[in-house]
Amino acid sequence: MTFPDIIGTIGVSLLLLAFFMNLFGIISQDKKAYILMNLLGAAIACYASVLIGFVPFIILEGTWGFVALIALVRPIIKKV
């Protein structure tokens, strides 16, 4: 396994873990932990995609991470 493979596996595993935990009712999609798992998983998977130069997944994971970041900061902005 190459370095990008290992990094990508970690990122995708975080995303899948969040998905399965939500699917089985272990964690709600509006919890910070769920959003953080999506943000970190997408960022790590995006980095792996950059390492291998695969633009479609760079766009996919970058967008996923950006949306998760918005979901994370939105409650903070609403309080201000």
PyMOL commands that set and color helices and strands:
alter all, ss='L'
color gray80, all
select helices_A, chain A and resi 3-23+32-52+55-79
alter helices_A, ss='H'
color red, helices_A
deselect
rebuild
show_as cartoon
